C-alpha cells in the first residue's frame, strides 16, 4: 500500500541520536501500516541545532514526533520551530525521570503532547488521531485497528477462562 497522502509528508519523526533508532522505527512502521507518508531523521537539539531548524522549517509534515533521552530538549525545540502539533517521546536512559520531565514540563506557550516513556507506538497513534480529524477514511482505519485490539483482549480473556 502506498502513502496515504502522496504529495505531502504526514509525519516527520526526529530522533536525537542513532541510539534512538529502535523506538523511531517502531513508530515509523505503525504509521506506514496506516498508509501514511512518514520519515525518520536524526538531528540533535544540542549538537546540530542548525540542521534541526532546517529540517523542521523545511518540512511540510502535518505532525512531528520527537524522541530523545537524557535532557530531552528535542521535542520542545521542535515545538519552538513550528506551529504544527509536536508529540514528544521521552526515552529510557540512566535516570528516566530527566527525559520525562523535559518532555512534560514545557513552559506555557510552546506545548508538546507527551506520551509514556518509550511510548513510540502511542506517539504514532496520537499522530494518526490528529490526522484523522480532517480525514474520515483514516479515522475509519483507526476504528478498525482499535476494534481488532479490543477483540484480541477478549480472546486473551477466553484463554484464561474469563
ZASEPA-707039 format. One record per residue (C-alpha): residue in three letters; x, y, z. Coordinates in steps of 0.001 Angstrom, whole numbers, plus 500000, padded with zeros to 6 digits. Example, Ala and Ser with C-alpha at 12.3 -4.5 7.8 and 13.67 -1.06 7.14 Angstrom:
BEGIN
Ala/512300/495500/507800 .
Ser/513670/498940/507140 .
This chain:
BEGIN
Unk/500000/500000/500000 .
Unk/501374/503420/499065 .
Unk/501450/506604/501091 .
Unk/498082/507889/502300 .
Unk/498909/511433/501178 .
Unk/501409/511000/498372 .
Unk/502019/514678/497692 .
Unk/502826/515700/501274 .
Unk/504617/514462/504366 .
Unk/502203/513361/507050 .
Unk/504608/512791/509945 .
Unk/508262/513608/510448 .
Unk/509918/511613/513240 .
Unk/513013/513314/514623 .
Unk/515453/511328/516748 .
Unk/518088/512904/518938 .
Unk/520696/510260/518090 .
Unk/521263/506914/516399 .
Unk/520756/505192/519759 .
Unk/517077/506205/519456 .
Unk/516658/504254/516210 .
Unk/514666/501267/517579 .
Unk/511716/503246/519018 .
Unk/511774/505513/515969 .
Unk/511445/502530/513676 .
Unk/508524/501161/515727 .
Unk/506632/504424/515273 .
Unk/507552/504598/511578 .
Unk/506335/501049/510981 .
Unk/502945/501739/512567 .
Unk/502490/504962/510600 .
Unk/503316/503140/507372 .
Unk/500855/500344/508267 .
Unk/498205/503068/508174 .
Unk/499493/504134/504759 .
Unk/500905/507434/505968 .
Unk/503841/509201/504412 .
Unk/506374/509355/507247 .
Unk/510106/509790/507510 .
Unk/512724/509190/510187 .
Unk/515627/511654/510609 .
Unk/518318/512341/513205 .
Unk/519020/515847/514460 .
Unk/520160/516929/517894 .
Unk/518768/519996/519630 .
Unk/522181/520480/521219 .
Unk/524728/519136/518745 .
Unk/523103/520094/515409 .
Unk/520689/522975/516065 .
Unk/521065/524411/512549 .
Unk/520266/521024/510980 .
Unk/517218/520697/513231 .
Unk/515961/524149/512266 .
Unk/516396/523369/508555 .
Unk/514582/520042/508866 .
Unk/511615/521421/510803 .
Unk/511201/524690/508935 .
Unk/511708/522959/505580 .
Unk/509264/520144/506262 .
Unk/505686/520037/505034 .
Unk/504838/517420/507692 .
Unk/501462/517893/509336 .
Unk/502655/516423/512649 .
Unk/506080/515990/514230 .
Unk/507182/513250/516616 .
Unk/510394/513998/518520 .
Unk/512132/511283/520551 .
Unk/515010/511863/522940 .
Unk/516510/510699/526188 .
Unk/518548/512402/528875 .
Unk/517671/516112/528955 .
Unk/515236/515514/526048 .
Unk/515243/519089/524782 .
Unk/514436/517888/521272 .
Unk/510602/517885/521468 .
Unk/510497/521381/522953 .
Unk/512991/522697/520446 .
Unk/510986/521243/517563 .
Unk/507838/522842/519029 .
Unk/509618/526207/519187 .
Unk/510274/525984/515432 .
Unk/506764/525131/514211 .
Unk/503097/525874/514810 .
Unk/502173/522278/513962 .
Unk/501492/519589/516589 .
Unk/504561/518060/518209 .
Unk/504437/514777/520101 .
Unk/507315/514177/522474 .
Unk/508543/510709/523397 .
Unk/510832/510572/526433 .
Unk/513266/507694/526045 .
Unk/514812/505434/528664 .
Unk/518253/506186/529981 .
Unk/520188/506047/533198 .
Unk/517678/508147/535133 .
Unk/514468/508189/533017 .
Unk/512943/510935/535130 .
Unk/515100/513527/533369 .
Unk/513637/512799/529944 .
Unk/510087/512511/531290 .
Unk/510274/515898/532993 .
Unk/511968/517519/529997 .
Unk/509128/516475/527693 .
Unk/506201/517041/530066 .
Unk/507250/520246/531834 .
Unk/507169/522649/528888 .
Unk/506668/526342/529671 .
Unk/503344/527964/528742 .
Unk/503007/528951/525104 .
Unk/505015/526156/523449 .
Unk/503039/522953/524010 .
Unk/504336/519458/523414 .
Unk/501997/516482/523645 .
Unk/503737/513810/525701 .
Unk/503339/510055/525684 .
Unk/504751/507477/528053 .
Unk/508407/506606/528496 .
Unk/509457/504787/525302 .
Unk/505884/505236/524006 .
Unk/506767/505214/520303 .
Unk/503629/503332/519255 .
Unk/501380/505676/521245 .
Unk/503088/508653/519614 .
Unk/502308/507182/516202 .
Unk/498707/506523/517200 .
Unk/498297/510062/518528 .
Unk/499656/511419/515238 .
Unk/497142/509222/513404 .
Unk/494319/510550/515611 .
Unk/495359/514135/514866 .
Unk/495443/513480/511123 .
Unk/492110/511627/511298 .
Unk/490415/514820/512480 .
Unk/490469/516006/508874 .
Unk/490494/512617/507163 .
Unk/487451/510422/507748 .
Unk/488922/507467/505845 .
Unk/491923/507433/508166 .
Unk/489513/507639/511093 .
Unk/487721/504529/509847 .
Unk/491010/502652/509612 .
Unk/491861/503722/513156 .
Unk/488494/502406/514353 .
Unk/489214/499033/512710 .
Unk/492633/498970/514405 .
Unk/491099/499706/517813 .
Unk/488361/497111/517299 .
Unk/490970/494455/516476 .
Unk/492893/495330/519640 .
Unk/489710/495001/521701 .
Unk/488952/491628/520105 .
Unk/492456/490415/520940 .
Unk/491914/491305/524606 .
Unk/488589/489447/524608 .
Unk/490310/486382/523075 .
Unk/493040/486543/525713 .
Unk/490382/486577/528418 .
Unk/488736/483477/526943 .
Unk/492110/481699/527019 .
Unk/492201/482009/530807 .
Unk/488532/481134/531249 .
Unk/487166/484664/531640 .
